[in-house]
Amino acid sequence: MAYTIDHTTFTYAFDGKGALRLVIPHDLAVEKIASDLRNLLNR
């Protein structure tokens, strides 16, 4: 009997109210992640 688990390859960023703000794929360039996070924090 095989047992498998599928894991997500995304990181999720939530705001202070618990709302999903960003979904970051595992292979996204660091520069793009940093840019997205900066934009989110500057709102």
N, CA, C and O atoms as a Tripos MOL2 file, in Angstrom:
@<TRIPOS>MOLECULE
protein
  172   171    43     0     0
PROTEIN
NO_CHARGES

@<TRIPOS>ATOM
      1 N           0.8440   -1.1730    0.0000 N.3       1 MET1
      2 CA          0.0000    0.0000    0.0000 C.3       1 MET1
      3 C           0.8950    1.2440    0.0000 C.2       1 MET1
      4 O           1.7330    1.4110    0.8860 O.2       1 MET1
      5 N           0.7170    2.0930   -0.9710 N.am      2 ALA2
      6 CA          1.5250    3.3030   -1.0920 C.3       2 ALA2
      7 C           0.8530    4.4640   -0.3570 C.2       2 ALA2
      8 O          -0.3710    4.5860   -0.3270 O.2       2 ALA2
      9 N           1.6830    5.2930    0.2210 N.am      3 TYR3
     10 CA          1.1960    6.4820    0.9190 C.3       3 TYR3
     11 C           1.8950    7.6790    0.3080 C.2       3 TYR3
     12 O           3.1230    7.7640    0.3400 O.2       3 TYR3
     13 N           1.1390    8.5950   -0.2420 N.am      4 THR4
     14 CA          1.7320    9.7900   -0.8430 C.3       4 THR4
     15 C           1.0840   11.0380   -0.2680 C.2       4 THR4
     16 O          -0.0840   11.0370    0.1220 O.2       4 THR4
     17 N           1.8670   12.0910   -0.2260 N.am      5 ILE5
     18 CA          1.3820   13.3970    0.2140 C.3       5 ILE5
     19 C           1.8320   14.4130   -0.8240 C.2       5 ILE5
     20 O           3.0060   14.4570   -1.1890 O.2       5 ILE5
     21 N           0.9190   15.2110   -1.2880 N.am      6 ASP6
     22 CA          1.2730   16.3130   -2.1770 C.3       6 ASP6
     23 C           1.4800   17.5630   -1.3320 C.2       6 ASP6
     24 O           0.6210   17.9430   -0.5360 O.2       6 ASP6
     25 N           2.6330   18.1920   -1.5190 N.am      7 HIS7
     26 CA          2.9450   19.4280   -0.8030 C.3       7 HIS7
     27 C           2.8940   20.5840   -1.7860 C.2       7 HIS7
     28 O           3.2030   20.4340   -2.9680 O.2       7 HIS7
     29 N           2.5040   21.7180   -1.2800 N.am      8 THR8
     30 CA          2.4660   22.9100   -2.1180 C.3       8 THR8
     31 C           3.8800   23.3980   -2.4030 C.2       8 THR8
     32 O           4.7870   23.1920   -1.5970 O.2       8 THR8
     33 N           4.0610   24.0290   -3.5210 N.am      9 THR9
     34 CA          5.3500   24.6210   -3.8660 C.3       9 THR9
     35 C           5.2400   26.1400   -3.8610 C.2       9 THR9
     36 O           5.9910   26.8320   -4.5470 O.2       9 THR9
     37 N           4.3110   26.6360   -3.0920 N.am     10 PHE10
     38 CA          4.0910   28.0680   -2.9910 C.3      10 PHE10
     39 C           4.3120   28.5390   -1.5550 C.2      10 PHE10
     40 O           4.1370   27.7850   -0.5980 O.2      10 PHE10
     41 N           4.7020   29.8040   -1.4350 N.am     11 THR11
     42 CA          4.7420   30.4820   -0.1500 C.3      11 THR11
     43 C           3.6320   31.5120   -0.1830 C.2      11 THR11
     44 O           3.4210   32.1740   -1.2000 O.2      11 THR11
     45 N           2.9300   31.6470    0.9160 N.am     12 TYR12
     46 CA          1.8010   32.5640    0.9760 C.3      12 TYR12
     47 C           2.1200   33.7050    1.9280 C.2      12 TYR12
     48 O           2.6700   33.4850    3.0070 O.2      12 TYR12
     49 N           1.7720   34.9380    1.5260 N.am     13 ALA13
     50 CA          1.9720   36.1110    2.3740 C.3      13 ALA13
     51 C           0.6040   36.6950    2.7140 C.2      13 ALA13
     52 O          -0.2010   36.9870    1.8300 O.2      13 ALA13
     53 N           0.3600   36.8560    4.0030 N.am     14 PHE14
     54 CA         -0.9100   37.3820    4.4980 C.3      14 PHE14
     55 C          -0.6790   38.7320    5.1480 C.2      14 PHE14
     56 O           0.4010   39.0020    5.6740 O.2      14 PHE14
     57 N          -1.7060   39.5860    5.1080 N.am     15 ASP15
     58 CA         -1.5940   40.8740    5.7860 C.3      15 ASP15
     59 C          -1.9810   40.7100    7.2530 C.2      15 ASP15
     60 O          -2.3030   39.6070    7.6950 O.2      15 ASP15
     61 N          -1.9490   41.8010    7.9990 N.am     16 GLY16
     62 CA         -2.2390   41.7720    9.4270 C.3      16 GLY16
     63 C          -3.6500   41.3440    9.7680 C.2      16 GLY16
     64 O          -3.9150   40.9390   10.9000 O.2      16 GLY16
     65 N          -4.5620   41.4250    8.8100 N.am     17 LYS17
     66 CA         -5.9500   41.0240    9.0350 C.3      17 LYS17
     67 C          -6.2050   39.5790    8.6060 C.2      17 LYS17
     68 O          -7.3240   39.0780    8.7160 O.2      17 LYS17
     69 N          -5.1580   38.9190    8.1190 N.am     18 GLY18
     70 CA         -5.2800   37.5270    7.7130 C.3      18 GLY18
     71 C          -5.6930   37.3220    6.2700 C.2      18 GLY18
     72 O          -5.9720   36.1950    5.8590 O.2      18 GLY18
     73 N          -5.7370   38.4080    5.4850 N.am     19 ALA19
     74 CA         -6.1000   38.3040    4.0730 C.3      19 ALA19
     75 C          -4.8770   37.9070    3.2440 C.2      19 ALA19
     76 O          -3.7840   38.4370    3.4420 O.2      19 ALA19
     77 N          -5.0730   36.9860    2.3320 N.am     20 LEU20
     78 CA         -3.9970   36.5630    1.4410 C.3      20 LEU20
     79 C          -3.6200   37.7160    0.5240 C.2      20 LEU20
     80 O          -4.4760   38.2860   -0.1530 O.2      20 LEU20
     81 N          -2.3420   38.0560    0.5040 N.am     21 ARG21
     82 CA         -1.8720   39.1800   -0.3230 C.3      21 ARG21
     83 C          -0.9630   38.7410   -1.4540 C.2      21 ARG21
     84 O          -0.9920   39.3360   -2.5310 O.2      21 ARG21
     85 N          -0.1540   37.7110   -1.2340 N.am     22 LEU22
     86 CA          0.7670   37.2350   -2.2640 C.3      22 LEU22
     87 C           0.8200   35.7180   -2.2650 C.2      22 LEU22
     88 O           0.7630   35.0800   -1.2140 O.2      22 LEU22
     89 N           0.9290   35.1530   -3.4480 N.am     23 VAL23
     90 CA          1.2230   33.7390   -3.6210 C.3      23 VAL23
     91 C           2.5330   33.6920   -4.3990 C.2      23 VAL23
     92 O           2.6070   34.1570   -5.5360 O.2      23 VAL23
     93 N           3.5550   33.1320   -3.7820 N.am     24 ILE24
     94 CA          4.9020   33.1750   -4.3490 C.3      24 ILE24
     95 C           5.3230   31.7640   -4.7520 C.2      24 ILE24
     96 O           5.5140   30.9080   -3.8880 O.2      24 ILE24
     97 N           5.4710   31.5090   -6.0590 N.am     25 PRO25
     98 CA          5.9280   30.1880   -6.4880 C.3      25 PRO25
     99 C           7.3780   29.9430   -6.0770 C.2      25 PRO25
    100 O           8.1560   30.8870   -5.9380 O.2      25 PRO25
    101 N           7.7300   28.6950   -5.8850 N.am     26 HIS26
    102 CA          9.0610   28.3490   -5.3780 C.3      26 HIS26
    103 C          10.1920   28.7540   -6.3110 C.2      26 HIS26
    104 O          11.3230   28.9420   -5.8620 O.2      26 HIS26
    105 N           9.9090   28.8910   -7.5890 N.am     27 ASP27
    106 CA         10.9830   29.1910   -8.5410 C.3      27 ASP27
    107 C          11.0260   30.6520   -8.9770 C.2      27 ASP27
    108 O          11.7020   30.9930   -9.9480 O.2      27 ASP27
    109 N          10.3090   31.5110   -8.2640 N.am     28 LEU28
    110 CA         10.3150   32.9360   -8.5990 C.3      28 LEU28
    111 C          11.6590   33.5480   -8.2100 C.2      28 LEU28
    112 O          12.2060   33.2350   -7.1530 O.2      28 LEU28
    113 N          12.1770   34.4040   -9.0510 N.am     29 ALA29
    114 CA         13.4730   35.0400   -8.8020 C.3      29 ALA29
    115 C          13.4260   35.8780   -7.5180 C.2      29 ALA29
    116 O          12.4220   36.5240   -7.2160 O.2      29 ALA29
    117 N          14.5260   35.8490   -6.7770 N.am     30 VAL30
    118 CA         14.6150   36.5760   -5.5150 C.3      30 VAL30
    119 C          14.3040   38.0590   -5.7090 C.2      30 VAL30
    120 O          13.6370   38.6650   -4.8710 O.2      30 VAL30
    121 N          14.7700   38.6330   -6.7840 N.am     31 GLU31
    122 CA         14.5370   40.0510   -7.0480 C.3      31 GLU31
    123 C          13.0420   40.3410   -7.1830 C.2      31 GLU31
    124 O          12.5660   41.3700   -6.7030 O.2      31 GLU31
    125 N          12.3080   39.4500   -7.8270 N.am     32 LYS32
    126 CA         10.8640   39.6280   -8.0040 C.3      32 LYS32
    127 C          10.1350   39.4810   -6.6770 C.2      32 LYS32
    128 O           9.2060   40.2370   -6.3910 O.2      32 LYS32
    129 N          10.5500   38.5140   -5.8630 N.am     33 ILE33
    130 CA          9.9430   38.3420   -4.5440 C.3      33 ILE33
    131 C          10.1600   39.5980   -3.7080 C.2      33 ILE33
    132 O           9.2270   40.1040   -3.0850 O.2      33 ILE33
    133 N          11.3880   40.0980   -3.6980 N.am     34 ALA34
    134 CA         11.7050   41.3000   -2.9280 C.3      34 ALA34
    135 C          10.8800   42.4870   -3.4180 C.2      34 ALA34
    136 O          10.3760   43.2650   -2.6080 O.2      34 ALA34
    137 N          10.7400   42.6310   -4.7140 N.am     35 SER35
    138 CA          9.9480   43.7190   -5.2840 C.3      35 SER35
    139 C           8.4820   43.6060   -4.8740 C.2      35 SER35
    140 O           7.8630   44.5950   -4.4800 O.2      35 SER35
    141 N           7.9390   42.4100   -4.9670 N.am     36 ASP36
    142 CA          6.5370   42.1960   -4.5820 C.3      36 ASP36
    143 C           6.3160   42.5020   -3.1020 C.2      36 ASP36
    144 O           5.3210   43.1250   -2.7330 O.2      36 ASP36
    145 N           7.2450   42.0610   -2.2620 N.am     37 LEU37
    146 CA          7.1130   42.3240   -0.8230 C.3      37 LEU37
    147 C           7.2470   43.8080   -0.5150 C.2      37 LEU37
    148 O           6.5230   44.3330    0.3320 O.2      37 LEU37
    149 N           8.1600   44.4860   -1.1880 N.am     38 ARG38
    150 CA          8.3090   45.9380   -0.9970 C.3      38 ARG38
    151 C           7.0130   46.6540   -1.3830 C.2      38 ARG38
    152 O           6.5460   47.5340   -0.6610 O.2      38 ARG38
    153 N           6.4390   46.2740   -2.5180 N.am     39 ASN39
    154 CA          5.1880   46.8880   -2.9580 C.3      39 ASN39
    155 C           4.0750   46.6570   -1.9410 C.2      39 ASN39
    156 O           3.2910   47.5610   -1.6500 O.2      39 ASN39
    157 N           4.0120   45.4590   -1.4110 N.am     40 LEU40
    158 CA          2.9980   45.1300   -0.4230 C.3      40 LEU40
    159 C           3.1900   45.9510    0.8520 C.2      40 LEU40
    160 O           2.2170   46.4520    1.4150 O.2      40 LEU40
    161 N           4.4150   46.0920    1.3030 N.am     41 LEU41
    162 CA          4.6870   46.8250    2.5400 C.3      41 LEU41
    163 C           4.4980   48.3270    2.3820 C.2      41 LEU41
    164 O           4.2370   49.0210    3.3650 O.2      41 LEU41
    165 N           4.6230   48.8360    1.1740 N.am     42 ASN42
    166 CA          4.5000   50.2830    0.9370 C.3      42 ASN42
    167 C           3.0560   50.7300    0.7240 C.2      42 ASN42
    168 O           2.8140   51.9110    0.4740 O.2      42 ASN42
    169 N           2.1030   49.8230    0.8150 N.am     43 ARG43
    170 CA          0.6910   50.1930    0.6250 C.3      43 ARG43
    171 C           0.1100   50.7380    1.8900 C.2      43 ARG43
    172 O          -1.0650   51.1020    1.9230 O.2      43 ARG43
@<TRIPOS>BOND
     1     1     2 1
     2     2     3 1
     3     3     4 2
     4     3     5 am
     5     5     6 1
     6     6     7 1
     7     7     8 2
     8     7     9 am
     9     9    10 1
    10    10    11 1
    11    11    12 2
    12    11    13 am
    13    13    14 1
    14    14    15 1
    15    15    16 2
    16    15    17 am
    17    17    18 1
    18    18    19 1
    19    19    20 2
    20    19    21 am
    21    21    22 1
    22    22    23 1
    23    23    24 2
    24    23    25 am
    25    25    26 1
    26    26    27 1
    27    27    28 2
    28    27    29 am
    29    29    30 1
    30    30    31 1
    31    31    32 2
    32    31    33 am
    33    33    34 1
    34    34    35 1
    35    35    36 2
    36    35    37 am
    37    37    38 1
    38    38    39 1
    39    39    40 2
    40    39    41 am
    41    41    42 1
    42    42    43 1
    43    43    44 2
    44    43    45 am
    45    45    46 1
    46    46    47 1
    47    47    48 2
    48    47    49 am
    49    49    50 1
    50    50    51 1
    51    51    52 2
    52    51    53 am
    53    53    54 1
    54    54    55 1
    55    55    56 2
    56    55    57 am
    57    57    58 1
    58    58    59 1
    59    59    60 2
    60    59    61 am
    61    61    62 1
    62    62    63 1
    63    63    64 2
    64    63    65 am
    65    65    66 1
    66    66    67 1
    67    67    68 2
    68    67    69 am
    69    69    70 1
    70    70    71 1
    71    71    72 2
    72    71    73 am
    73    73    74 1
    74    74    75 1
    75    75    76 2
    76    75    77 am
    77    77    78 1
    78    78    79 1
    79    79    80 2
    80    79    81 am
    81    81    82 1
    82    82    83 1
    83    83    84 2
    84    83    85 am
    85    85    86 1
    86    86    87 1
    87    87    88 2
    88    87    89 am
    89    89    90 1
    90    90    91 1
    91    91    92 2
    92    91    93 am
    93    93    94 1
    94    94    95 1
    95    95    96 2
    96    95    97 am
    97    97    98 1
    98    98    99 1
    99    99   100 2
   100    99   101 am
   101   101   102 1
   102   102   103 1
   103   103   104 2
   104   103   105 am
   105   105   106 1
   106   106   107 1
   107   107   108 2
   108   107   109 am
   109   109   110 1
   110   110   111 1
   111   111   112 2
   112   111   113 am
   113   113   114 1
   114   114   115 1
   115   115   116 2
   116   115   117 am
   117   117   118 1
   118   118   119 1
   119   119   120 2
   120   119   121 am
   121   121   122 1
   122   122   123 1
   123   123   124 2
   124   123   125 am
   125   125   126 1
   126   126   127 1
   127   127   128 2
   128   127   129 am
   129   129   130 1
   130   130   131 1
   131   131   132 2
   132   131   133 am
   133   133   134 1
   134   134   135 1
   135   135   136 2
   136   135   137 am
   137   137   138 1
   138   138   139 1
   139   139   140 2
   140   139   141 am
   141   141   142 1
   142   142   143 1
   143   143   144 2
   144   143   145 am
   145   145   146 1
   146   146   147 1
   147   147   148 2
   148   147   149 am
   149   149   150 1
   150   150   151 1
   151   151   152 2
   152   151   153 am
   153   153   154 1
   154   154   155 1
   155   155   156 2
   156   155   157 am
   157   157   158 1
   158   158   159 1
   159   159   160 2
   160   159   161 am
   161   161   162 1
   162   162   163 1
   163   163   164 2
   164   163   165 am
   165   165   166 1
   166   166   167 1
   167   167   168 2
   168   167   169 am
   169   169   170 1
   170   170   171 1
   171   171   172 2
@<TRIPOS>SUBSTRUCTURE
     1 MET1         2 RESIDUE 1 A MET
     2 ALA2         6 RESIDUE 1 A ALA
     3 TYR3        10 RESIDUE 1 A TYR
     4 THR4        14 RESIDUE 1 A THR
     5 ILE5        18 RESIDUE 1 A ILE
     6 ASP6        22 RESIDUE 1 A ASP
     7 HIS7        26 RESIDUE 1 A HIS
     8 THR8        30 RESIDUE 1 A THR
     9 THR9        34 RESIDUE 1 A THR
    10 PHE10       38 RESIDUE 1 A PHE
    11 THR11       42 RESIDUE 1 A THR
    12 TYR12       46 RESIDUE 1 A TYR
    13 ALA13       50 RESIDUE 1 A ALA
    14 PHE14       54 RESIDUE 1 A PHE
    15 ASP15       58 RESIDUE 1 A ASP
    16 GLY16       62 RESIDUE 1 A GLY
    17 LYS17       66 RESIDUE 1 A LYS
    18 GLY18       70 RESIDUE 1 A GLY
    19 ALA19       74 RESIDUE 1 A ALA
    20 LEU20       78 RESIDUE 1 A LEU
    21 ARG21       82 RESIDUE 1 A ARG
    22 LEU22       86 RESIDUE 1 A LEU
    23 VAL23       90 RESIDUE 1 A VAL
    24 ILE24       94 RESIDUE 1 A ILE
    25 PRO25       98 RESIDUE 1 A PRO
    26 HIS26      102 RESIDUE 1 A HIS
    27 ASP27      106 RESIDUE 1 A ASP
    28 LEU28      110 RESIDUE 1 A LEU
    29 ALA29      114 RESIDUE 1 A ALA
    30 VAL30      118 RESIDUE 1 A VAL
    31 GLU31      122 RESIDUE 1 A GLU
    32 LYS32      126 RESIDUE 1 A LYS
    33 ILE33      130 RESIDUE 1 A ILE
    34 ALA34      134 RESIDUE 1 A ALA
    35 SER35      138 RESIDUE 1 A SER
    36 ASP36      142 RESIDUE 1 A ASP
    37 LEU37      146 RESIDUE 1 A LEU
    38 ARG38      150 RESIDUE 1 A ARG
    39 ASN39      154 RESIDUE 1 A ASN
    40 LEU40      158 RESIDUE 1 A LEU
    41 LEU41      162 RESIDUE 1 A LEU
    42 ASN42      166 RESIDUE 1 A ASN
    43 ARG43      170 RESIDUE 1 A ARG
